[in-house]
C-alpha cells in the first residue's frame, strides 16, 4: 500500500468515526447500588417442577439423554 492510499484511508476513517469522549456523562455507582438493593428474581414453582421432571426422566430412561445428545 502506498503512502497516499494510507492517508486517504486515515482521512475516511476520521470522517466516518467521530472522536470519542472518554469522560462518563454520569456517575454509575448510584445506579449500581440501586440495582444491588433490588430483590433477587424468584424462580416460579413450575420451573423447578419442569427441571425435576426432566431430571427424573433422564434418571429413569437414560437412553433419552443419548437421543437428545444425538439430535443436538
Predicted model as a PDB file, atoms N, CA, C, CB and O in Angstrom, pLDDT in the B-factor column:
MODEL        1                                                                  
ATOM      1  N   UNK A   1       0.849  -1.162   0.000  1.00 60.00           N  
ATOM      2  CA  UNK A   1       0.000   0.000   0.000  1.00 60.00           C  
ATOM      3  C   UNK A   1       0.902   1.235   0.000  1.00 60.00           C  
ATOM      4  CB  UNK A   1      -0.970  -0.008   1.221  1.00 60.00           C  
ATOM      5  O   UNK A   1       1.913   1.293   0.700  1.00 60.00           O  
ATOM      6  N   UNK A   2       0.511   2.193  -0.788  1.00 77.00           N  
ATOM      7  CA  UNK A   2       1.325   3.400  -0.895  1.00 77.00           C  
ATOM      8  C   UNK A   2       0.909   4.408   0.169  1.00 77.00           C  
ATOM      9  CB  UNK A   2       1.199   4.019  -2.302  1.00 77.00           C  
ATOM     10  O   UNK A   2      -0.162   4.300   0.766  1.00 77.00           O  
ATOM     11  N   UNK A   3       1.770   5.380   0.393  1.00 74.00           N  
ATOM     12  CA  UNK A   3       1.553   6.359   1.457  1.00 74.00           C  
ATOM     13  C   UNK A   3       0.302   7.187   1.233  1.00 74.00           C  
ATOM     14  CB  UNK A   3       2.746   7.272   1.573  1.00 74.00           C  
ATOM     15  O   UNK A   3      -0.424   7.463   2.188  1.00 74.00           O  
ATOM     16  N   UNK A   4       0.028   7.592  -0.001  1.00 79.00           N  
ATOM     17  CA  UNK A   4      -1.164   8.432  -0.229  1.00 79.00           C  
ATOM     18  C   UNK A   4      -2.449   7.610  -0.063  1.00 79.00           C  
ATOM     19  CB  UNK A   4      -1.118   9.068  -1.648  1.00 79.00           C  
ATOM     20  O   UNK A   4      -3.487   8.168   0.291  1.00 79.00           O  
ATOM     21  N   UNK A   5      -2.397   6.298  -0.313  1.00 86.00           N  
ATOM     22  CA  UNK A   5      -3.560   5.440  -0.059  1.00 86.00           C  
ATOM     23  C   UNK A   5      -3.832   5.336   1.439  1.00 86.00           C  
ATOM     24  CB  UNK A   5      -3.340   4.033  -0.660  1.00 86.00           C  
ATOM     25  O   UNK A   5      -4.980   5.396   1.878  1.00 86.00           O  
ATOM     26  N   UNK A   6      -2.772   5.180   2.207  1.00 88.00           N  
ATOM     27  CA  UNK A   6      -2.925   5.095   3.655  1.00 88.00           C  
ATOM     28  C   UNK A   6      -3.492   6.410   4.210  1.00 88.00           C  
ATOM     29  CB  UNK A   6      -1.568   4.764   4.324  1.00 88.00           C  
ATOM     30  O   UNK A   6      -4.309   6.397   5.130  1.00 88.00           O  
ATOM     31  N   UNK A   7      -3.065   7.512   3.659  1.00 89.00           N  
ATOM     32  CA  UNK A   7      -3.566   8.820   4.105  1.00 89.00           C  
ATOM     33  C   UNK A   7      -5.043   8.991   3.759  1.00 89.00           C  
ATOM     34  CB  UNK A   7      -2.744   9.955   3.469  1.00 89.00           C  
ATOM     35  O   UNK A   7      -5.807   9.536   4.556  1.00 89.00           O  
ATOM     36  N   UNK A   8      -5.445   8.532   2.582  1.00 91.00           N  
ATOM     37  CA  UNK A   8      -6.862   8.595   2.193  1.00 91.00           C  
ATOM     38  C   UNK A   8      -7.716   7.737   3.127  1.00 91.00           C  
ATOM     39  CB  UNK A   8      -7.044   8.131   0.727  1.00 91.00           C  
ATOM     40  O   UNK A   8      -8.802   8.147   3.537  1.00 91.00           O  
ATOM     41  N   UNK A   9      -7.228   6.565   3.454  1.00 92.00           N  
ATOM     42  CA  UNK A   9      -7.966   5.680   4.354  1.00 92.00           C  
ATOM     43  C   UNK A   9      -8.052   6.302   5.745  1.00 92.00           C  
ATOM     44  CB  UNK A   9      -7.294   4.288   4.426  1.00 92.00           C  
ATOM     45  O   UNK A   9      -9.101   6.239   6.387  1.00 92.00           O  
ATOM     46  N   UNK A  10      -6.977   6.891   6.208  1.00 90.00           N  
ATOM     47  CA  UNK A  10      -6.960   7.534   7.521  1.00 90.00           C  
ATOM     48  C   UNK A  10      -7.975   8.671   7.579  1.00 90.00           C  
ATOM     49  CB  UNK A  10      -5.553   8.062   7.845  1.00 90.00           C  
ATOM     50  O   UNK A  10      -8.698   8.807   8.566  1.00 90.00           O  
ATOM     51  N   UNK A  11      -8.034   9.483   6.534  1.00 90.00           N  
ATOM     52  CA  UNK A  11      -8.990  10.599   6.486  1.00 90.00           C  
ATOM     53  C   UNK A  11     -10.430  10.095   6.409  1.00 90.00           C  
ATOM     54  CB  UNK A  11      -8.690  11.508   5.283  1.00 90.00           C  
ATOM     55  O   UNK A  11     -11.324  10.665   7.034  1.00 90.00           O  
ATOM     56  N   UNK A  12     -10.654   9.025   5.642  1.00 91.00           N  
ATOM     57  CA  UNK A  12     -12.006   8.462   5.542  1.00 91.00           C  
ATOM     58  C   UNK A  12     -12.458   7.909   6.890  1.00 91.00           C  
ATOM     59  CB  UNK A  12     -12.055   7.354   4.469  1.00 91.00           C  
ATOM     60  O   UNK A  12     -13.620   8.062   7.265  1.00 91.00           O  
ATOM     61  N   UNK A  13     -11.548   7.270   7.616  1.00 90.00           N  
ATOM     62  CA  UNK A  13     -11.893   6.753   8.938  1.00 90.00           C  
ATOM     63  C   UNK A  13     -12.174   7.879   9.925  1.00 90.00           C  
ATOM     64  CB  UNK A  13     -10.771   5.868   9.466  1.00 90.00           C  
ATOM     65  O   UNK A  13     -13.074   7.758  10.757  1.00 90.00           O  
ATOM     66  N   UNK A  14     -11.427   8.959   9.846  1.00 87.00           N  
ATOM     67  CA  UNK A  14     -11.672  10.102  10.724  1.00 87.00           C  
ATOM     68  C   UNK A  14     -13.034  10.720  10.458  1.00 87.00           C  
ATOM     69  CB  UNK A  14     -10.582  11.152  10.549  1.00 87.00           C  
ATOM     70  O   UNK A  14     -13.706  11.172  11.386  1.00 87.00           O  
ATOM     71  N   UNK A  15     -13.444  10.742   9.197  1.00 87.00           N  
ATOM     72  CA  UNK A  15     -14.759  11.288   8.862  1.00 87.00           C  
ATOM     73  C   UNK A  15     -15.879  10.330   9.265  1.00 87.00           C  
ATOM     74  CB  UNK A  15     -14.842  11.588   7.364  1.00 87.00           C  
ATOM     75  O   UNK A  15     -16.948  10.771   9.688  1.00 87.00           O  
ATOM     76  N   UNK A  16     -15.646   9.038   9.138  1.00 90.00           N  
ATOM     77  CA  UNK A  16     -16.688   8.053   9.422  1.00 90.00           C  
ATOM     78  C   UNK A  16     -16.924   7.896  10.920  1.00 90.00           C  
ATOM     79  CB  UNK A  16     -16.318   6.708   8.814  1.00 90.00           C  
ATOM     80  O   UNK A  16     -18.065   7.718  11.346  1.00 90.00           O  
ATOM     81  N   UNK A  17     -15.869   7.958  11.722  1.00 87.00           N  
ATOM     82  CA  UNK A  17     -15.996   7.760  13.164  1.00 87.00           C  
ATOM     83  C   UNK A  17     -15.666   9.055  13.888  1.00 87.00           C  
ATOM     84  CB  UNK A  17     -15.075   6.617  13.650  1.00 87.00           C  
ATOM     85  O   UNK A  17     -14.521   9.504  13.860  1.00 87.00           O  
ATOM     86  N   UNK A  18     -16.664   9.665  14.542  1.00 80.00           N  
ATOM     87  CA  UNK A  18     -16.383  10.903  15.275  1.00 80.00           C  
ATOM     88  C   UNK A  18     -15.494  10.625  16.480  1.00 80.00           C  
ATOM     89  CB  UNK A  18     -17.692  11.574  15.725  1.00 80.00           C  
ATOM     90  O   UNK A  18     -15.419   9.487  16.943  1.00 80.00           O  
ATOM     91  N   UNK A  19     -14.826  11.644  16.990  1.00 79.00           N  
ATOM     92  CA  UNK A  19     -13.970  11.436  18.160  1.00 79.00           C  
ATOM     93  C   UNK A  19     -14.801  10.975  19.362  1.00 79.00           C  
ATOM     94  CB  UNK A  19     -13.203  12.733  18.505  1.00 79.00           C  
ATOM     95  O   UNK A  19     -15.944  11.394  19.548  1.00 79.00           O  
ATOM     96  N   UNK A  20     -14.203  10.116  20.157  1.00 77.00           N  
ATOM     97  CA  UNK A  20     -14.890   9.545  21.312  1.00 77.00           C  
ATOM     98  C   UNK A  20     -14.547  10.362  22.550  1.00 77.00           C  
ATOM     99  CB  UNK A  20     -14.504   8.052  21.513  1.00 77.00           C  
ATOM    100  O   UNK A  20     -13.385  10.667  22.816  1.00 77.00           O  
ATOM    101  N   UNK A  21     -15.606  10.713  23.310  1.00 74.00           N  
ATOM    102  CA  UNK A  21     -15.397  11.411  24.574  1.00 74.00           C  
ATOM    103  C   UNK A  21     -15.162  10.354  25.647  1.00 74.00           C  
ATOM    104  CB  UNK A  21     -16.619  12.337  24.937  1.00 74.00           C  
ATOM    105  O   UNK A  21     -16.043   9.535  25.907  1.00 74.00           O  
ATOM    106  N   UNK A  22     -13.997  10.359  26.266  1.00 74.00           N  
ATOM    107  CA  UNK A  22     -13.634   9.319  27.220  1.00 74.00           C  
ATOM    108  C   UNK A  22     -14.214   9.559  28.610  1.00 74.00           C  
ATOM    109  CB  UNK A  22     -12.140   9.215  27.311  1.00 74.00           C  
ATOM    110  O   UNK A  22     -14.116   8.685  29.471  1.00 74.00           O  
ATOM    111  N   UNK A  23     -14.809  10.712  28.843  1.00 76.00           N  
ATOM    112  CA  UNK A  23     -15.396  11.009  30.143  1.00 76.00           C  
ATOM    113  C   UNK A  23     -16.820  10.481  30.208  1.00 76.00           C  
ATOM    114  CB  UNK A  23     -15.370  12.521  30.420  1.00 76.00           C  
ATOM    115  O   UNK A  23     -17.573  10.592  29.240  1.00 76.00           O  
ATOM    116  N   UNK A  24     -17.192   9.905  31.352  1.00 72.00           N  
ATOM    117  CA  UNK A  24     -18.558   9.444  31.541  1.00 72.00           C  
ATOM    118  C   UNK A  24     -19.487  10.641  31.717  1.00 72.00           C  
ATOM    119  CB  UNK A  24     -18.652   8.497  32.755  1.00 72.00           C  
ATOM    120  O   UNK A  24     -19.102  11.657  32.296  1.00 72.00           O  
ATOM    121  N   UNK A  25     -20.688  10.513  31.223  1.00 76.00           N  
ATOM    122  CA  UNK A  25     -21.657  11.598  31.335  1.00 76.00           C  
ATOM    123  C   UNK A  25     -22.288  11.657  32.724  1.00 76.00           C  
ATOM    124  CB  UNK A  25     -22.741  11.438  30.282  1.00 76.00           C  
ATOM    125  O   UNK A  25     -22.809  12.697  33.127  1.00 76.00           O  
ATOM    126  N   UNK A  26     -22.240  10.531  33.463  1.00 81.00           N  
ATOM    127  CA  UNK A  26     -22.822  10.490  34.801  1.00 81.00           C  
ATOM    128  C   UNK A  26     -22.077   9.460  35.634  1.00 81.00           C  
ATOM    129  CB  UNK A  26     -24.338  10.160  34.742  1.00 81.00           C  
ATOM    130  O   UNK A  26     -21.304   8.653  35.118  1.00 81.00           O  
ATOM    131  N   UNK A  27     -22.329   9.508  36.927  1.00 85.00           N  
ATOM    132  CA  UNK A  27     -21.710   8.565  37.846  1.00 85.00           C  
ATOM    133  C   UNK A  27     -22.519   7.272  37.845  1.00 85.00           C  
ATOM    134  CB  UNK A  27     -21.613   9.161  39.279  1.00 85.00           C  
ATOM    135  O   UNK A  27     -23.737   7.309  38.017  1.00 85.00           O  
ATOM    136  N   UNK A  28     -21.872   6.153  37.658  1.00 85.00           N  
ATOM    137  CA  UNK A  28     -22.567   4.877  37.562  1.00 85.00           C  
ATOM    138  C   UNK A  28     -22.751   4.182  38.907  1.00 85.00           C  
ATOM    139  CB  UNK A  28     -21.823   3.974  36.634  1.00 85.00           C  
ATOM    140  O   UNK A  28     -23.519   3.224  39.000  1.00 85.00           O  
ATOM    141  N   UNK A  29     -22.065   4.641  39.946  1.00 89.00           N  
ATOM    142  CA  UNK A  29     -22.137   3.956  41.224  1.00 89.00           C  
ATOM    143  C   UNK A  29     -23.545   4.000  41.849  1.00 89.00           C  
ATOM    144  CB  UNK A  29     -21.135   4.565  42.176  1.00 89.00           C  
ATOM    145  O   UNK A  29     -23.987   2.965  42.346  1.00 89.00           O  
ATOM    146  N   UNK A  30     -24.268   5.116  41.856  1.00 91.00           N  
ATOM    147  CA  UNK A  30     -25.634   5.095  42.414  1.00 91.00           C  
ATOM    148  C   UNK A  30     -26.556   4.127  41.682  1.00 91.00           C  
ATOM    149  CB  UNK A  30     -26.234   6.488  42.367  1.00 91.00           C  
ATOM    150  O   UNK A  30     -27.398   3.484  42.309  1.00 91.00           O  
ATOM    151  N   UNK A  31     -26.411   4.019  40.396  1.00 89.00           N  
ATOM    152  CA  UNK A  31     -27.208   3.062  39.633  1.00 89.00           C  
ATOM    153  C   UNK A  31     -26.870   1.628  40.041  1.00 89.00           C  
ATOM    154  CB  UNK A  31     -26.978   3.254  38.125  1.00 89.00           C  
ATOM    155  O   UNK A  31     -27.762   0.785  40.140  1.00 89.00           O  
ATOM    156  N   UNK A  32     -25.599   1.352  40.276  1.00 91.00           N  
ATOM    157  CA  UNK A  32     -25.183   0.022  40.703  1.00 91.00           C  
ATOM    158  C   UNK A  32     -25.710  -0.297  42.096  1.00 91.00           C  
ATOM    159  CB  UNK A  32     -23.661  -0.090  40.680  1.00 91.00           C  
ATOM    160  O   UNK A  32     -26.143  -1.421  42.352  1.00 91.00           O  
ATOM    161  N   UNK A  33     -25.679   0.680  42.998  1.00 92.00           N  
ATOM    162  CA  UNK A  33     -26.220   0.471  44.342  1.00 92.00           C  
ATOM    163  C   UNK A  33     -27.720   0.189  44.296  1.00 92.00           C  
ATOM    164  CB  UNK A  33     -25.943   1.695  45.224  1.00 92.00           C  
ATOM    165  O   UNK A  33     -28.207  -0.686  45.011  1.00 92.00           O  
ATOM    166  N   UNK A  34     -28.452   0.924  43.461  1.00 91.00           N  
ATOM    167  CA  UNK A  34     -29.886   0.696  43.316  1.00 91.00           C  
ATOM    168  C   UNK A  34     -30.163  -0.709  42.791  1.00 91.00           C  
ATOM    169  CB  UNK A  34     -30.503   1.742  42.380  1.00 91.00           C  
ATOM    170  O   UNK A  34     -31.100  -1.373  43.235  1.00 91.00           O  
ATOM    171  N   UNK A  35     -29.355  -1.148  41.859  1.00 89.00           N  
ATOM    172  CA  UNK A  35     -29.550  -2.483  41.293  1.00 89.00           C  
ATOM    173  C   UNK A  35     -29.246  -3.566  42.325  1.00 89.00           C  
ATOM    174  CB  UNK A  35     -28.663  -2.672  40.055  1.00 89.00           C  
ATOM    175  O   UNK A  35     -29.919  -4.597  42.357  1.00 89.00           O  
ATOM    176  N   UNK A  36     -28.242  -3.340  43.165  1.00 90.00           N  
ATOM    177  CA  UNK A  36     -27.902  -4.325  44.189  1.00 90.00           C  
ATOM    178  C   UNK A  36     -28.952  -4.378  45.291  1.00 90.00           C  
ATOM    179  CB  UNK A  36     -26.540  -4.012  44.788  1.00 90.00           C  
ATOM    180  O   UNK A  36     -29.113  -5.415  45.934  1.00 90.00           O  
ATOM    181  N   UNK A  37     -29.668  -3.282  45.521  1.00 91.00           N  
ATOM    182  CA  UNK A  37     -30.681  -3.249  46.578  1.00 91.00           C  
ATOM    183  C   UNK A  37     -31.995  -3.896  46.153  1.00 91.00           C  
ATOM    184  CB  UNK A  37     -30.937  -1.820  47.000  1.00 91.00           C  
ATOM    185  O   UNK A  37     -32.808  -4.244  47.009  1.00 91.00           O  
ATOM    186  N   UNK A  38     -32.217  -4.064  44.871  1.00 89.00           N  
ATOM    187  CA  UNK A  38     -33.453  -4.693  44.426  1.00 89.00           C  
ATOM    188  C   UNK A  38     -33.430  -6.170  44.787  1.00 89.00           C  
ATOM    189  CB  UNK A  38     -33.652  -4.506  42.905  1.00 89.00           C  
ATOM    190  O   UNK A  38     -32.370  -6.796  44.769  1.00 89.00           O  
ATOM    191  N   UNK A  39     -34.586  -6.730  45.115  1.00 88.00           N  
ATOM    192  CA  UNK A  39     -34.608  -8.152  45.486  1.00 88.00           C  
ATOM    193  C   UNK A  39     -34.291  -9.041  44.282  1.00 88.00           C  
ATOM    194  CB  UNK A  39     -35.980  -8.532  46.073  1.00 88.00           C  
ATOM    195  O   UNK A  39     -34.544  -8.683  43.132  1.00 88.00           O  
ATOM    196  N   UNK A  40     -33.735 -10.201  44.587  1.00 85.00           N  
ATOM    197  CA  UNK A  40     -33.391 -11.150  43.533  1.00 85.00           C  
ATOM    198  C   UNK A  40     -34.670 -11.696  42.900  1.00 85.00           C  
ATOM    199  CB  UNK A  40     -32.518 -12.306  44.092  1.00 85.00           C  
ATOM    200  O   UNK A  40     -35.722 -11.734  43.539  1.00 85.00           O  
ATOM    201  N   UNK A  41     -34.571 -12.110  41.668  1.00 85.00           N  
ATOM    202  CA  UNK A  41     -35.732 -12.674  40.983  1.00 85.00           C  
ATOM    203  C   UNK A  41     -36.072 -14.032  41.576  1.00 85.00           C  
ATOM    204  CB  UNK A  41     -35.471 -12.796  39.466  1.00 85.00           C  
ATOM    205  O   UNK A  41     -35.192 -14.824  41.914  1.00 85.00           O  
ATOM    206  N   UNK A  42     -37.344 -14.274  41.690  1.00 90.00           N  
ATOM    207  CA  UNK A  42     -37.819 -15.538  42.250  1.00 90.00           C  
ATOM    208  C   UNK A  42     -38.148 -16.476  41.096  1.00 90.00           C  
ATOM    209  CB  UNK A  42     -39.066 -15.323  43.175  1.00 90.00           C  
ATOM    210  O   UNK A  42     -38.842 -16.105  40.149  1.00 90.00           O  
ATOM    211  N   UNK A  43     -37.640 -17.686  41.195  1.00 90.00           N  
ATOM    212  CA  UNK A  43     -37.906 -18.682  40.161  1.00 90.00           C  
ATOM    213  C   UNK A  43     -39.273 -19.303  40.446  1.00 90.00           C  
ATOM    214  CB  UNK A  43     -36.778 -19.780  40.116  1.00 90.00           C  
ATOM    215  O   UNK A  43     -39.503 -19.786  41.555  1.00 90.00           O  
ATOM    216  N   UNK A  44     -40.182 -19.300  39.473  1.00 94.00           N  
ATOM    217  CA  UNK A  44     -41.520 -19.870  39.707  1.00 94.00           C  
ATOM    218  C   UNK A  44     -41.458 -21.372  39.989  1.00 94.00           C  
ATOM    219  CB  UNK A  44     -42.424 -19.611  38.494  1.00 94.00           C  
ATOM    220  O   UNK A  44     -40.505 -22.052  39.609  1.00 94.00           O  
ATOM    221  N   UNK A  45     -42.486 -21.868  40.659  1.00 95.00           N  
ATOM    222  CA  UNK A  45     -42.524 -23.267  41.065  1.00 95.00           C  
ATOM    223  C   UNK A  45     -42.544 -24.201  39.870  1.00 95.00           C  
ATOM    224  CB  UNK A  45     -43.730 -23.525  41.939  1.00 95.00           C  
ATOM    225  O   UNK A  45     -41.984 -25.296  39.924  1.00 95.00           O  
ATOM    226  N   UNK A  46     -43.196 -23.770  38.778  1.00 96.00           N  
ATOM    227  CA  UNK A  46     -43.300 -24.663  37.627  1.00 96.00           C  
ATOM    228  C   UNK A  46     -41.958 -24.838  36.913  1.00 96.00           C  
ATOM    229  CB  UNK A  46     -44.339 -24.132  36.652  1.00 96.00           C  
ATOM    230  O   UNK A  46     -41.756 -25.842  36.230  1.00 96.00           O  
ATOM    231  N   UNK A  47     -41.047 -23.886  37.056  1.00 96.00           N  
ATOM    232  CA  UNK A  47     -39.703 -24.084  36.507  1.00 96.00           C  
ATOM    233  C   UNK A  47     -38.969 -25.179  37.274  1.00 96.00           C  
ATOM    234  CB  UNK A  47     -38.896 -22.769  36.552  1.00 96.00           C  
ATOM    235  O   UNK A  47     -38.286 -26.012  36.677  1.00 96.00           O  
ATOM    236  N   UNK A  48     -39.111 -25.175  38.606  1.00 96.00           N  
ATOM    237  CA  UNK A  48     -38.495 -26.224  39.418  1.00 96.00           C  
ATOM    238  C   UNK A  48     -39.138 -27.574  39.104  1.00 96.00           C  
ATOM    239  CB  UNK A  48     -38.628 -25.897  40.927  1.00 96.00           C  
ATOM    240  O   UNK A  48     -38.450 -28.592  39.035  1.00 96.00           O  
ATOM    241  N   UNK A  49     -40.460 -27.580  38.915  1.00 97.00           N  
ATOM    242  CA  UNK A  49     -41.154 -28.835  38.603  1.00 97.00           C  
ATOM    243  C   UNK A  49     -40.685 -29.379  37.254  1.00 97.00           C  
ATOM    244  CB  UNK A  49     -42.689 -28.622  38.593  1.00 97.00           C  
ATOM    245  O   UNK A  49     -40.471 -30.583  37.112  1.00 97.00           O  
ATOM    246  N   UNK A  50     -40.529 -28.514  36.285  1.00 96.00           N  
ATOM    247  CA  UNK A  50     -40.064 -28.944  34.967  1.00 96.00           C  
ATOM    248  C   UNK A  50     -38.633 -29.483  35.037  1.00 96.00           C  
ATOM    249  CB  UNK A  50     -40.141 -27.780  33.969  1.00 96.00           C  
ATOM    250  O   UNK A  50     -38.319 -30.507  34.431  1.00 96.00           O  
ATOM    251  N   UNK A  51     -37.777 -28.789  35.777  1.00 95.00           N  
ATOM    252  CA  UNK A  51     -36.386 -29.257  35.922  1.00 95.00           C  
ATOM    253  C   UNK A  51     -36.349 -30.615  36.631  1.00 95.00           C  
ATOM    254  CB  UNK A  51     -35.537 -28.218  36.711  1.00 95.00           C  
ATOM    255  O   UNK A  51     -35.568 -31.490  36.256  1.00 95.00           O  
ATOM    256  N   UNK A  52     -37.183 -30.789  37.645  1.00 96.00           N  
ATOM    257  CA  UNK A  52     -37.238 -32.067  38.347  1.00 96.00           C  
ATOM    258  C   UNK A  52     -37.770 -33.181  37.466  1.00 96.00           C  
ATOM    259  CB  UNK A  52     -38.093 -31.944  39.582  1.00 96.00           C  
ATOM    260  O   UNK A  52     -37.267 -34.303  37.507  1.00 96.00           O  
ATOM    261  N   UNK A  53     -38.791 -32.876  36.668  1.00 95.00           N  
ATOM    262  CA  UNK A  53     -39.363 -33.887  35.774  1.00 95.00           C  
ATOM    263  C   UNK A  53     -38.348 -34.323  34.717  1.00 95.00           C  
ATOM    264  CB  UNK A  53     -40.634 -33.345  35.095  1.00 95.00           C  
ATOM    265  O   UNK A  53     -38.229 -35.512  34.418  1.00 95.00           O  
ATOM    266  N   UNK A  54     -37.628 -33.372  34.161  1.00 91.00           N  
ATOM    267  CA  UNK A  54     -36.622 -33.703  33.143  1.00 91.00           C  
ATOM    268  C   UNK A  54     -35.496 -34.527  33.768  1.00 91.00           C  
ATOM    269  CB  UNK A  54     -36.049 -32.412  32.493  1.00 91.00           C  
ATOM    270  O   UNK A  54     -35.022 -35.489  33.164  1.00 91.00           O  
ATOM    271  N   UNK A  55     -35.070 -34.152  34.970  1.00 93.00           N  
ATOM    272  CA  UNK A  55     -34.028 -34.911  35.657  1.00 93.00           C  
ATOM    273  C   UNK A  55     -34.489 -36.334  35.951  1.00 93.00           C  
ATOM    274  CB  UNK A  55     -33.627 -34.210  36.956  1.00 93.00           C  
ATOM    275  O   UNK A  55     -33.749 -37.293  35.734  1.00 93.00           O  
ATOM    276  N   UNK A  56     -35.728 -36.464  36.452  1.00 94.00           N  
ATOM    277  CA  UNK A  56     -36.259 -37.799  36.746  1.00 94.00           C  
ATOM    278  C   UNK A  56     -36.376 -38.631  35.475  1.00 94.00           C  
ATOM    279  CB  UNK A  56     -37.628 -37.695  37.434  1.00 94.00           C  
ATOM    280  O   UNK A  56     -36.102 -39.831  35.482  1.00 94.00           O  
ATOM    281  N   UNK A  57     -36.785 -37.989  34.387  1.00 91.00           N  
ATOM    282  CA  UNK A  57     -36.914 -38.706  33.119  1.00 91.00           C  
ATOM    283  C   UNK A  57     -35.553 -39.226  32.653  1.00 91.00           C  
ATOM    284  CB  UNK A  57     -37.533 -37.792  32.043  1.00 91.00           C  
ATOM    285  O   UNK A  57     -35.447 -40.357  32.179  1.00 91.00           O  
ATOM    286  N   UNK A  58     -34.513 -38.397  32.789  1.00 89.00           N  
ATOM    287  CA  UNK A  58     -33.182 -38.826  32.386  1.00 89.00           C  
ATOM    288  C   UNK A  58     -32.632 -39.906  33.318  1.00 89.00           C  
ATOM    289  CB  UNK A  58     -32.235 -37.632  32.354  1.00 89.00           C  
ATOM    290  O   UNK A  58     -31.857 -40.758  32.883  1.00 89.00           O  
ATOM    291  N   UNK A  59     -33.024 -39.882  34.593  1.00 92.00           N  
ATOM    292  CA  UNK A  59     -32.558 -40.909  35.535  1.00 92.00           C  
ATOM    293  C   UNK A  59     -33.220 -42.244  35.230  1.00 92.00           C  
ATOM    294  CB  UNK A  59     -32.850 -40.491  36.994  1.00 92.00           C  
ATOM    295  O   UNK A  59     -32.562 -43.284  35.235  1.00 92.00           O  
ATOM    296  N   UNK A  60     -34.526 -42.214  34.964  1.00 93.00           N  
ATOM    297  CA  UNK A  60     -35.249 -43.467  34.754  1.00 93.00           C  
ATOM    298  C   UNK A  60     -35.126 -44.007  33.321  1.00 93.00           C  
ATOM    299  CB  UNK A  60     -36.706 -43.269  35.092  1.00 93.00           C  
ATOM    300  O   UNK A  60     -35.237 -45.212  33.096  1.00 93.00           O  
ATOM    301  N   UNK A  61     -34.894 -43.097  32.348  1.00 91.00           N  
ATOM    302  CA  UNK A  61     -34.746 -43.526  30.955  1.00 91.00           C  
ATOM    303  C   UNK A  61     -33.475 -42.867  30.409  1.00 91.00           C  
ATOM    304  CB  UNK A  61     -36.021 -43.142  30.084  1.00 91.00           C  
ATOM    305  O   UNK A  61     -33.567 -41.861  29.706  1.00 91.00           O  
ATOM    306  N   UNK A  62     -32.289 -43.411  30.717  1.00 88.00           N  
ATOM    307  CA  UNK A  62     -31.034 -42.769  30.323  1.00 88.00           C  
ATOM    308  C   UNK A  62     -30.814 -42.704  28.812  1.00 88.00           C  
ATOM    309  CB  UNK A  62     -29.889 -43.493  30.951  1.00 88.00           C  
ATOM    310  O   UNK A  62     -30.045 -41.868  28.338  1.00 88.00           O  
ATOM    311  N   UNK A  63     -31.474 -43.569  28.059  1.00 91.00           N  
ATOM    312  CA  UNK A  63     -31.287 -43.538  26.608  1.00 91.00           C  
ATOM    313  C   UNK A  63     -31.848 -42.254  26.004  1.00 91.00           C  
ATOM    314  CB  UNK A  63     -31.952 -44.756  25.961  1.00 91.00           C  
ATOM    315  O   UNK A  63     -31.448 -41.857  24.910  1.00 91.00           O  
ATOM    316  N   UNK A  64     -32.768 -41.606  26.709  1.00 88.00           N  
ATOM    317  CA  UNK A  64     -33.289 -40.323  26.220  1.00 88.00           C  
ATOM    318  C   UNK A  64     -32.200 -39.251  26.198  1.00 88.00           C  
ATOM    319  CB  UNK A  64     -34.464 -39.856  27.093  1.00 88.00           C  
ATOM    320  O   UNK A  64     -32.195 -38.387  25.323  1.00 88.00           O  
ATOM    321  N   UNK A  65     -31.279 -39.307  27.159  1.00 85.00           N  
ATOM    322  CA  UNK A  65     -30.168 -38.351  27.167  1.00 85.00           C  
ATOM    323  C   UNK A  65     -29.288 -38.560  25.941  1.00 85.00           C  
ATOM    324  CB  UNK A  65     -29.331 -38.492  28.461  1.00 85.00           C  
ATOM    325  O   UNK A  65     -28.833 -37.599  25.321  1.00 85.00           O  
ATOM    326  N   UNK A  66     -29.054 -39.820  25.599  1.00 88.00           N  
ATOM    327  CA  UNK A  66     -28.259 -40.100  24.403  1.00 88.00           C  
ATOM    328  C   UNK A  66     -28.998 -39.658  23.144  1.00 88.00           C  
ATOM    329  CB  UNK A  66     -27.920 -41.596  24.321  1.00 88.00           C  
ATOM    330  O   UNK A  66     -28.393 -39.120  22.217  1.00 88.00           O  
ATOM    331  N   UNK A  67     -30.311 -39.889  23.117  1.00 88.00           N  
ATOM    332  CA  UNK A  67     -31.116 -39.478  21.976  1.00 88.00           C  
ATOM    333  C   UNK A  67     -31.100 -37.960  21.822  1.00 88.00           C  
ATOM    334  CB  UNK A  67     -32.554 -39.981  22.127  1.00 88.00           C  
ATOM    335  O   UNK A  67     -30.976 -37.443  20.712  1.00 88.00           O  
ATOM    336  N   UNK A  68     -31.226 -37.257  22.937  1.00 84.00           N  
ATOM    337  CA  UNK A  68     -31.174 -35.789  22.892  1.00 84.00           C  
ATOM    338  C   UNK A  68     -29.800 -35.313  22.432  1.00 84.00           C  
ATOM    339  CB  UNK A  68     -31.506 -35.191  24.275  1.00 84.00           C  
ATOM    340  O   UNK A  68     -29.708 -34.406  21.604  1.00 84.00           O  
ATOM    341  N   UNK A  69     -28.745 -35.904  22.950  1.00 87.00           N  
ATOM    342  CA  UNK A  69     -27.391 -35.527  22.544  1.00 87.00           C  
ATOM    343  C   UNK A  69     -27.143 -35.802  21.069  1.00 87.00           C  
ATOM    344  CB  UNK A  69     -26.366 -36.270  23.383  1.00 87.00           C  
ATOM    345  O   UNK A  69     -26.436 -35.046  20.402  1.00 87.00           O  
ATOM    346  N   UNK A  70     -27.722 -36.881  20.560  1.00 89.00           N  
ATOM    347  CA  UNK A  70     -27.562 -37.221  19.153  1.00 89.00           C  
ATOM    348  C   UNK A  70     -28.212 -36.163  18.264  1.00 89.00           C  
ATOM    349  CB  UNK A  70     -28.162 -38.602  18.865  1.00 89.00           C  
ATOM    350  O   UNK A  70     -27.668 -35.816  17.216  1.00 89.00           O  
ATOM    351  N   UNK A  71     -29.357 -35.656  18.671  1.00 88.00           N  
ATOM    352  CA  UNK A  71     -30.076 -34.683  17.844  1.00 88.00           C  
ATOM    353  C   UNK A  71     -29.563 -33.262  18.003  1.00 88.00           C  
ATOM    354  CB  UNK A  71     -31.537 -34.719  18.174  1.00 88.00           C  
ATOM    355  O   UNK A  71     -29.896 -32.394  17.196  1.00 88.00           O  
ATOM    356  N   UNK A  72     -28.775 -33.014  19.008  1.00 83.00           N  
ATOM    357  CA  UNK A  72     -28.196 -31.687  19.157  1.00 83.00           C  
ATOM    358  C   UNK A  72     -26.965 -31.613  18.305  1.00 83.00           C  
ATOM    359  CB  UNK A  72     -27.866 -31.368  20.630  1.00 83.00           C  
ATOM    360  O   UNK A  72     -26.300 -30.578  18.269  1.00 83.00           O  
TER     361      UNK A  72                                                      
ENDMDL                                                                          
END                                                                             
